[in-house]
Amino acid sequence: MSRYTGPAFKKSRRYGFSTLETGKELRRKPTAPGIHGTSRKKLSEYGVQLQEKQKVRFLYGLSEKQMRKTFEAAGKMQGIHGFNLLILLESRLDNLVYRAGFAKTRRAARQIVNHGHILVDGKGVNIPSFRVKVGSVISVKEASLEHPVINECVNMDINIPAFLNVDKTKKTCTYTRYPEREELNSDINEALIVEFYNR
């Protein structure tokens, strides 16, 4: 299955979870999409696990193949498997560009990376799934410093997480450390994702 490129609001309403992390989608229309959206069926144990995996997949904009590869990579790390999965997802370049406030959404961040506007440690990287190492510096390419979309986002009052050190003037961001669990989305139950893949 390829990466989902359809309406984000529709997926948020389907899973009762804000994939844009703004809550705007659910405030506007909290019911599931479709003519029978007012009633939600009770899910089986498998259905609950699948829904949790899908929530995270759509949140970070991954294909199923990418999600499984990331899960397998997380299993080779020391520590808790589910939390390691979230750390790897947060370490993606497109996610960090979004978290640093250089883009309004992860989709927009993905496009900025794809179009070659971003450097990692001074080298151009146009792969959104690139795994950024702790201590690396993400910056906007010199030729893109006046990019209108990036400038608009940088000038917005966006909450930047503590694991990033952002210089809005220079448009640079340092990935100082891995995030703590309490700094990530509390609506995610990563243990259910581990159960889904290990069933």
C-alpha positions as CSV (number, residue, x, y, z in Angstrom):
1,M,0.0,0.0,0.0
2,S,1.4,3.4,-1.0
3,R,1.5,6.5,1.1
4,Y,-1.9,8.2,1.6
5,T,-2.3,11.5,-0.2
6,G,-6.1,12.0,0.3
7,P,-7.9,14.4,2.6
8,A,-6.3,14.5,6.1
9,F,-9.6,15.6,7.7
10,K,-11.3,12.5,6.5
11,K,-8.7,10.2,8.1
12,S,-8.8,12.2,11.4
13,R,-12.5,11.8,11.6
14,R,-12.3,8.1,10.7
15,Y,-10.0,7.4,13.7
16,G,-11.2,10.1,16.1
17,F,-7.6,11.3,16.2
18,S,-6.1,14.6,14.9
19,T,-3.5,13.6,12.3
20,L,-2.6,17.3,12.0
21,E,-2.1,17.6,15.8
22,T,-4.3,20.7,15.8
23,G,-7.7,19.2,16.7
24,K,-9.2,21.5,14.1
25,E,-10.6,18.5,12.1
26,L,-12.5,17.1,15.0
27,R,-13.8,20.4,16.3
28,R,-15.4,21.0,12.9
29,K,-17.1,17.6,12.6
30,P,-16.4,15.0,15.3
31,T,-18.3,12.1,13.6
32,A,-16.8,9.5,11.3
33,P,-17.1,10.2,7.6
34,G,-19.9,8.7,5.5
35,I,-23.7,8.6,5.8
36,H,-23.5,6.3,8.9
37,G,-20.8,8.3,10.6
38,T,-22.9,9.1,13.6
39,S,-22.5,5.5,15.0
40,R,-19.2,3.8,15.6
41,K,-19.1,0.0,15.8
42,K,-17.3,-1.7,18.7
43,L,-13.9,-2.9,17.4
44,S,-12.4,-6.3,18.0
45,E,-8.9,-6.6,19.6
46,Y,-7.4,-6.8,16.2
47,G,-9.4,-3.8,15.0
48,V,-8.2,-1.7,17.9
49,Q,-4.5,-2.6,17.2
50,L,-4.9,-1.9,13.5
51,Q,-6.5,1.4,14.1
52,E,-3.7,2.5,16.4
53,K,-1.1,1.5,13.8
54,Q,-3.0,3.4,11.1
55,K,-3.3,6.5,13.3
56,V,0.5,6.7,13.6
57,R,1.1,5.8,10.0
58,F,-1.2,8.7,8.8
59,L,0.2,11.1,11.5
60,Y,3.8,10.7,10.1
61,G,2.7,10.2,6.5
62,L,4.3,6.7,5.9
63,S,3.5,3.9,3.6
64,E,2.9,0.5,5.1
65,K,6.3,-0.7,3.9
66,Q,8.0,2.2,5.5
67,M,6.1,1.7,8.7
68,R,7.1,-2.0,9.0
69,K,10.7,-1.3,8.2
70,T,10.8,1.4,10.9
71,F,9.2,-1.0,13.3
72,E,11.8,-3.7,12.6
73,A,14.6,-1.1,13.0
74,A,13.2,-0.1,16.4
75,G,13.3,-3.8,17.5
76,K,17.1,-3.8,17.0
77,M,17.6,-0.9,19.4
78,Q,18.0,-1.1,23.1
79,G,15.0,-0.1,25.2
80,I,11.2,-0.3,24.8
81,H,10.2,-1.4,21.3
82,G,7.2,0.9,21.0
83,F,9.0,4.0,22.3
84,N,11.9,3.3,20.0
85,L,9.5,3.3,17.1
86,L,8.3,6.7,18.1
87,I,11.9,8.0,18.4
88,L,12.7,6.8,14.9
89,L,9.6,8.4,13.5
90,E,10.4,11.7,15.3
91,S,14.0,11.5,13.9
92,R,12.7,11.6,10.3
93,L,13.9,14.8,8.5
94,D,10.4,15.8,7.3
95,N,9.1,15.5,10.9
96,L,12.0,17.6,12.3
97,V,11.5,20.3,9.6
98,Y,7.9,20.4,10.7
99,R,8.7,20.4,14.4
100,A,11.2,23.2,14.0
101,G,8.5,25.4,12.5
102,F,9.8,25.6,8.9
103,A,6.5,24.1,7.6
104,K,2.8,24.2,8.8
105,T,2.3,20.5,8.3
106,R,4.3,17.3,7.8
107,R,3.1,17.1,4.2
108,A,4.4,20.7,3.6
109,A,7.7,19.7,5.3
110,R,7.9,16.7,3.1
111,Q,7.5,18.9,0.0
112,I,10.1,21.4,1.2
113,V,12.6,18.6,1.7
114,N,11.8,17.0,-1.7
115,H,12.4,20.3,-3.4
116,G,15.9,20.5,-2.0
117,H,15.5,23.5,0.3
118,I,17.0,21.7,3.3
119,L,20.6,21.0,4.4
120,V,21.7,18.5,7.1
121,D,25.2,19.3,8.5
122,G,25.8,21.5,5.5
123,K,24.9,18.8,2.9
124,G,21.8,18.9,0.8
125,V,19.3,16.1,1.6
126,N,16.1,15.7,-0.4
127,I,14.9,12.4,1.2
128,P,12.0,13.1,3.7
129,S,12.6,9.7,5.5
130,F,16.3,10.5,6.1
131,R,17.1,9.6,9.7
132,V,18.7,12.6,11.5
133,K,21.2,11.8,14.1
134,V,21.4,13.6,17.5
135,G,23.7,16.6,17.3
136,S,23.0,17.2,13.6
137,V,22.1,20.7,12.4
138,I,19.2,21.1,10.0
139,S,19.2,24.4,8.0
140,V,17.5,26.1,5.1
141,K,19.7,26.3,2.0
142,E,21.1,29.8,1.4
143,A,19.3,30.2,-1.9
144,S,16.0,29.4,-0.1
145,L,16.4,31.7,2.9
146,E,13.8,34.1,1.5
147,H,11.3,31.3,0.5
148,P,7.9,32.8,1.2
149,V,6.3,29.6,2.6
150,I,9.3,29.0,5.0
151,N,9.3,32.7,6.0
152,E,5.6,32.7,6.8
153,C,6.0,29.6,9.0
154,V,9.1,30.9,10.8
155,N,7.3,34.1,11.7
156,M,4.3,32.2,13.2
157,D,4.1,31.5,16.9
158,I,4.7,27.7,16.9
159,N,5.4,25.7,20.0
160,I,8.9,24.2,19.4
161,P,9.7,21.0,21.4
162,A,12.6,21.1,24.0
163,F,14.6,18.5,22.1
164,L,15.2,21.0,19.3
165,N,17.3,24.2,19.4
166,V,16.0,26.5,16.7
167,D,17.5,29.8,15.5
168,K,14.7,31.5,13.6
169,T,17.0,34.3,12.4
170,K,19.5,31.9,10.7
171,K,16.8,29.4,10.0
172,T,18.7,26.6,11.6
173,C,17.7,23.8,14.0
174,T,19.9,21.5,16.1
175,Y,18.5,18.0,17.1
176,T,19.9,18.1,20.6
177,R,18.6,14.9,22.0
178,Y,16.0,12.1,21.6
179,P,12.5,13.2,22.8
180,E,11.1,12.0,26.1
181,R,7.8,10.0,26.0
182,E,5.9,12.8,27.7
183,E,7.0,15.2,24.9
184,L,5.2,13.1,22.3
185,N,1.5,12.7,21.4
186,S,-0.2,11.3,24.5
187,D,-3.1,9.9,22.4
188,I,-0.8,7.3,20.9
189,N,-0.7,3.8,22.5
190,E,2.5,2.4,21.0
191,A,2.1,-0.9,22.9
192,L,-0.9,-1.7,20.6
193,I,1.3,-1.2,17.5
194,V,3.8,-3.7,18.9
195,E,1.0,-6.2,19.6
196,F,-0.3,-5.7,16.0
197,Y,3.0,-6.5,14.4
198,N,3.9,-9.3,16.8
199,R,0.6,-11.1,16.5
